Amino acid sequence: MNKYELTVVFNPSLDENALKAEFEKVTAYISRFGGTVDKVDELGKRRLAYEIQKVKDGFYYYITFSSPSDAPAEIEARLRIMETLLRFLIIRIDA
């Protein structure tokens, strides 16, 4: 099992319940492909470095998880089609 860090930025127009539901989808994708969530850091609403789709703010989450090496590609494929997600990035954490 490798360790990864996933950063997701959600659209700020989401209300609290919708944001929670979308975040649950992301963590469900991790579990679905054999991963386990180790740590979640919710940074809340922050200003973006540059506008994305005419949006200036976003809800930031950092998720540290462990999973097999093929899981990040599968997770990324699912994240690409989420309309409420502005940006995401998965990186491997070296031991």
JOSUL-V653949 format. One record per run of one state. SS is the DSSP state (H for helix, E for strand, C for the rest). FROM is the first residue (numbers start at 1). TO is the last residue. If there is no record, write none. Layout:
ss,from,to
SS,FROM,TO
SS,FROM,TO
//
This chain:
ss,from,to
C,1,1
E,2,11
C,12,15
H,16,32
C,33,35
E,36,52
C,53,54
E,55,67
C,68,70
H,71,79
C,80,84
E,85,93
C,94,95
//
